[in-house]
Amino acid sequence: MVKLVGDNRVRAFTKVLFDRLGAAVALVVLSPIIGATAVSIRLSMGAPVVFHQVRAGHDGVPFTILKFRTMEMRAASCCGRPETCRGIQMAPGATIPRFARFVRRTGLDERYVREWLEQQAVTGILAADGSEDARGRRYTLPAGHREVLVDELSLAHMTPFVRAIVGSMRMLPGIMEAFADGGGVAWADYGDDLREGQAAGNRPQFHHLMADWLGQVPDVHARLSAPGARIADVACGEGWSTIAIARAYPNARVDGIDLDEPAIEQARRNATDTEVADRVAFHARDAADPALQGAFDLVTVFEAVHDMSQPVAVLGAARRLLAPGGTLIVMDERVAEQFTAPGDDVERFMYGFSVLVCLPNSLAETPSVGTGTAMRPDTLRGYAQDAGFSGVTVLAIEHPSFRFYRLDP
Ligand SMILES: C[S@@+](CC[C@H](N)C(=O)[O-])C[C@H]1O[C@@H](n2cnc3c(N)ncnc32)[C@H](O)[C@@H]1O
């Protein structure tokens, strides 16, 4: 018994020694980063650089930590009760400086993360090890959940859709205004979450299926396989479709065109360091611009015609971009031929996005036809005819949520 207590003391002493020595070494090694962070906060937000926060430690014993400041100090005390203040709070109307945003992104508060882990475990998304010690408990992500949540190239990856919903919800006040006055909300105004959610949601589809899709259109496949083939990918967003076409056709050059500058900048970054970097180019342009020129074997428009304020103008410009014998392929939503209520899962999903994103987005410009996400095949046939195409064929490419159309000049 005595020996055990002695052993414990030795162990505790060794641990304290090890922790303190380790912390001292880490402080010395990380001091350039800590110093640079402190200087940057001082320059961007002034003093103080750090603030104290009291936290509950082992066995609930309170301890004080020093944290880098990333928000403006609140001028008044917390609800007039300074004893309830826990560190620094956001002053009303204050913005978080850019550098501070970076600091905040790279660190997480333990208490919040613990609550989130518990929430994820009770909903069955994470598995918990059954320990009663809330701080020592270990959580794991089951293999099947990993694919859906974090494997960004898996066809089962769902996280981007959640991000897109968050991005659309952010614009709810603007959408409500648009409902009242008939205006719209521009795609660019929805910001990063929607744009990146959309791009990341379609990325695995393009990555795994593009070669198969285009391979099912024999004459187009033959033409794109020949040396010197040229493709224009209209409304390419962040460029994953453009990159996938270039990967499928090593002899081809592919130009991605999109109105949205941040999307085009990201598309350029996405292509950097890929094997197709020297065969893709991205252009921030309005695809309806009659000045666009080219002689392309194929023009593609993936999941975007229904978003356009003037689809006939864009399809007309796309027709003029085609070389003799060239083809336009449109991929859009596989909604029913006609409105039917109640609708299937695809219709429900698409109408949700229509109300929150696609319709307000297309109505942000005037004039606008205001298509909405549930673009029926007959609607596209009408646009194609008005743009001068001689025929529209629905291609026999199977997909649960997308339909493919071939438009011949
Ligand atoms: C729903 S996103 C689809 C993006 C991409 N094709 C994808 O599948 O991820 C619609 C895209 O259409 C683009 N767009 C809409 N009207 C356009 C126009 N007139 N010219 C070029 N791009 C346009 C938007 O900027 C947006 O990137």
The ligand as a Tripos MOL2 file, in Angstrom:
@<TRIPOS>MOLECULE
LIG
   27    29     1     0     0
SMALL
NO_CHARGES

@<TRIPOS>ATOM
      1 C1        -25.7850   26.3700  -59.9910 C.3       1 LIG1
      2 S1        -24.2700   27.0620  -60.5010 S.3       1 LIG1
      3 C2        -23.5590   25.6870  -61.4220 C.3       1 LIG1
      4 C3        -22.0680   25.7700  -61.4960 C.3       1 LIG1
      5 C4        -21.3770   24.5460  -62.0840 C.3       1 LIG1
      6 N1        -21.7670   24.3220  -63.4700 N.3       1 LIG1
      7 C5        -21.6360   23.3190  -61.2520 C.2       1 LIG1
      8 O1        -22.3240   22.4060  -61.7390 O.co2     1 LIG1
      9 O2        -21.1710   23.2660  -60.1110 O.co2     1 LIG1
     10 C6        -24.7950   28.1480  -61.7760 C.3       1 LIG1
     11 C7        -23.6550   28.9440  -62.3730 C.3       1 LIG1
     12 O3        -24.1510   29.6440  -63.5090 O.3       1 LIG1
     13 C8        -23.4080   30.8280  -63.6370 C.3       1 LIG1
     14 N2        -24.0960   31.7220  -64.5830 N.ar      1 LIG1
     15 C9        -25.3770   32.1380  -64.5450 C.ar      1 LIG1
     16 N3        -25.6290   32.9500  -65.5840 N.ar      1 LIG1
     17 C10       -24.4910   33.0240  -66.3220 C.ar      1 LIG1
     18 C11       -24.1070   33.7080  -67.5010 C.ar      1 LIG1
     19 N4        -24.9740   34.4980  -68.1550 N.pl3     1 LIG1
     20 N5        -22.8610   33.5590  -67.9630 N.ar      1 LIG1
     21 C12       -21.9710   32.7730  -67.3050 C.ar      1 LIG1
     22 N6        -22.2580   32.1120  -66.1750 N.ar      1 LIG1
     23 C13       -23.5010   32.2390  -65.6790 C.ar      1 LIG1
     24 C14       -23.3410   31.3110  -62.1810 C.3       1 LIG1
     25 O4        -22.3410   32.2910  -61.9960 O.3       1 LIG1
     26 C15       -23.0720   29.9970  -61.4500 C.3       1 LIG1
     27 O5        -21.6910   29.7740  -61.2830 O.3       1 LIG1
@<TRIPOS>BOND
     1     1     2 1
     2     2     3 1
     3     2    10 1
     4     3     4 1
     5     4     5 1
     6     5     6 1
     7     5     7 1
     8     7     8 2
     9     7     9 1
    10    10    11 1
    11    11    12 1
    12    11    26 1
    13    12    13 1
    14    13    14 1
    15    13    24 1
    16    14    15 ar
    17    14    23 ar
    18    15    16 ar
    19    16    17 ar
    20    17    18 ar
    21    17    23 ar
    22    18    19 1
    23    18    20 ar
    24    20    21 ar
    25    21    22 ar
    26    22    23 ar
    27    24    25 1
    28    24    26 1
    29    26    27 1
@<TRIPOS>SUBSTRUCTURE
     1 LIG1         1 GROUP 0 **** ****
